[in-house]
Amino acid sequence: MRIAYLSDSTLPSHKANSVHVAKMVSAMVEGGHDLTLYCYASGAEAVGVGEYYDLRHEFSLFTYPETRFPGARRLLRMLAARTLSMDKYDLIYARDLHALVAAHSSQVPMCFEAHTPPQSAWARWALARLLRSPHFRRLVVISEALKQRFLQDYPWLDDELVLVAHDGADYVEANAATATREIGGRIDAVQIGYVGSLYPGKGADVVRDLAPVLPDVDFHVVGGTPSELDAFVVSKPPTNLYLHGQVPHAEVPGYLRRFDIALFPLQERVLLPSGVDIGPWTSPLKLFEFMAAGLPIIGSDLPIVREVLKNGQNALLVAANDLTAWSSAVKRLRVDPTLRSRLGAAAQADLVNQYTWERRAAMVLKGV
């Protein structure tokens, strides 16, 4: 198919939404589709999109013009979407609701991928209009919890129109001959890693607080801008806590290869800079990257996490805000390499069988 992928992401960038969009578009190309990605160009990176995200396939880019006028960015995206037609595309796949509304008059079949419920009265009205359209094919959501929220908010919505597609990762990316990073740490100490943002609720503070409690273990936090890291550790950090800051996504596997254990300390409430709480339905990329790397994972025992991780099968799950429980789980894995190996292998097998980007792309496009 000829697909227009409408996003409001900026590529390349450190933002998780840009990683998700780039990986999905590349995976759709892998499936034999002809893709044009509509996005913003950062112009700040010396490397191209493919190199920055370590993509397997190239695709066409339509980059929106930049402007500083309030509301103009959204208007320009909508004007660009108005030019789409059946002569150009067979399907419009969108993570940008405003652009998708503008493209509706094209009568091109369309899918919308949602990572949160609509955040305004206009968005709720606009999505309801699209969902009733004869041209609408599929609503893709990132968790079962989010699907149930949509079915609650739109009780007339056909259950079969809503597809749950958790986020994913590249198995090859995490296990290829990627150069192992020099990350510091003691040769004889177990290396424990966290990769992700420092937003409230993501759980990086659990890693920080564990370090002084477990001085014989080395902890690594990969993520955070310099200012965020300054706020993250207000005093001198313990010597067994290593802060690596943000790194290009293509470099993440090099860090994962050095970790013995991965921590996924998601909390019930996860606040984005916009103030939106995504905790009830989030599907963080880092979880699937841990799985792809074959790492034993200690995760939060929350309903949203249990959609992917099963305690004692492919991870250990503990109470999200119980530091003693996290410490006990770390100690258990530290002294039991057999358990570490079993959990890591099970998580990796689940990733390969269910959560690669290629499988996700094939699933969201099947039958549309």
C-alpha positions, 0 to 999 in steps of 0.5 A, spaced: 500 500 500 501 507 499 501 510 506 501 517 508 503 516 516 501 523 519 505 525 525 506 531 529 513 528 531 520 531 530 525 527 527 531 526 529 530 527 537 530 524 544 523 523 544 520 517 545 514 518 540 519 520 535 522 513 536 516 510 536 514 513 529 521 512 526 521 504 528 513 503 525 514 507 519 521 502 517 517 496 519 511 498 515 516 499 509 519 492 511 512 489 510 512 491 503 509 498 503 510 505 500 511 510 506 511 517 506 512 520 513 509 527 515 513 530 521 518 536 523 525 536 522 529 538 527 535 540 523 539 539 530 543 533 529 549 531 524 546 524 523 540 522 518 534 519 521 536 512 519 542 512 522 540 516 528 534 510 530 538 505 527 533 503 522 533 498 517 529 501 511 529 508 508 522 512 507 520 518 504 519 524 508 514 530 508 517 535 513 512 541 515 515 548 515 517 551 522 513 557 525 513 561 532 506 563 531 501 560 536 497 555 533 500 556 526 504 549 527 497 545 527 494 549 522 500 548 517 499 540 519 492 541 517 493 544 511 498 539 508 493 533 510 488 537 506 492 535 500 492 528 501 488 524 495 486 517 493 491 518 487 497 519 492 495 514 497 491 508 499 491 509 506 492 514 511 495 512 518 495 517 523 498 519 530 496 526 529 488 527 530 488 534 527 491 532 521 487 526 520 480 531 521 483 535 515 484 529 511 477 526 512 475 529 506 480 526 501 475 519 503 482 515 503 481 509 508 484 511 515 487 509 521 488 512 528 493 510 533 492 513 540 496 513 546 492 517 551 484 518 551 482 525 547 484 531 552 479 536 550 472 537 548 474 538 541 478 532 541 473 528 543 468 530 538 473 530 533 474 523 534 467 521 535 466 524 528 472 520 525 470 513 528 463 514 525 466 515 518 465 510 513 472 511 511 475 509 518 478 502 518 481 502 525 483 505 532 489 502 534 491 503 542 497 501 546 494 497 552 488 493 553 486 498 559 486 504 554 481 500 549 477 499 555 477 507 556 475 508 549 469 503 549 467 506 556 467 513 553 464 511 546 459 505 548 456 505 541 463 503 538 464 496 535 469 492 539 472 489 533 474 496 531 479 497 536 486 493 536 490 493 542 498 493 539 503 494 545 509 498 543 515 494 541 523 493 540 527 490 534 530 484 536 536 484 531 538 491 534 539 489 541 543 483 539 547 485 533 554 486 533 553 493 537 559 495 540 559 494 548 559 501 551 564 503 556 559 504 562 564 504 568 562 500 574 566 495 578 568 488 575 566 484 580 559 487 581 552 486 578 550 491 573 543 494 574 540 499 569 534 503 567 533 507 561 528 512 560 526 519 561 526 522 568 519 524 568 515 523 575 512 516 575 517 513 570 521 510 576 528 513 576 527 515 583 527 508 585 533 506 582 536 513 585 534 511 592 536 503 591 543 505 590 545 507 597 541 501 600 545 496 596 552 499 596 555 492 593 551 493 586 552 498 581 546 502 578 546 506 571 541 511 569 541 512 562 536 518 560 535 525 562 537 532 560 543 536 564 538 540 567 533 534 569 539 530 572 541 536 576 534 536 579 534 528 580 540 528 584 540 534 589 546 532 593 553 528 591 550 521 588 553 515 591 559 512 588 555 506 585 550 510 581 552 512 574 548 517 570 549 517 563 544 522 560 540 522 554 544 518 548 541 517 541 537 511 540 541 507 536 546 507 542 542 504 547 543 497 545 550 498 547 548 500 554 543 494 555 549 489 553 553 491 559 547 490 564 546 484 568 539 486 570 534 491 568 529 495 572 522 497 570 519 501 576 513 504 573 509 508 578 501 508 578 501 516 576 506 518 570 506 525 569 508 528 562 511 535 562 504 537 559 501 535 566 497 529 562 497 522 567 499 516 562 500 511 568 493 508 567 495 506 560 502 507 558 506 502 554 513 504 555 518 503 549 524 501 554 520 495 557 520 492 550 528 493 549 529 490 555 526 484 553 529 484 546 536 484 550 534 478 554 535 482 560 532 479 567 527 484 569 524 487 575 518 491 574 512 494 578 506 490 580 501 494 576 495 492 572 498 495 566 505 492 567 501 485 568 499 486 560 506 484 558 510 481 564 508 475 568 511 474 575 516 468 576 515 467 568 518 473 564 520 477 570 519 479 577 514 483 579 514 487 586 510 493 589 511 499 585 513 504 591 516 499 596 523 500 596 524 494 601 521 489 596 525 492 590 531 491 594 529 484 596 528 482 588 535 485 586 538 481 592 534 475 589 537 476 582 544 478 584 545 471 587 541 467 582 544 467 575 540 461 573 534 465 575 536 471 571 538 467 565 531 463 565 527 470 566 531 473 561 530 468 556 523 468 557 522 475 556 526 475 550 522 469 547 515 473 548 518 479 545 520 475 538 514 472 538 509 478 540 512 484 540 517 486 534 516 492 530 515 488 524 509 484 528 506 490 530 506 493 523 503 487 520 498 487 525 495 494 525 495 494 517 492 487 517 485 487 513 485 495 512 
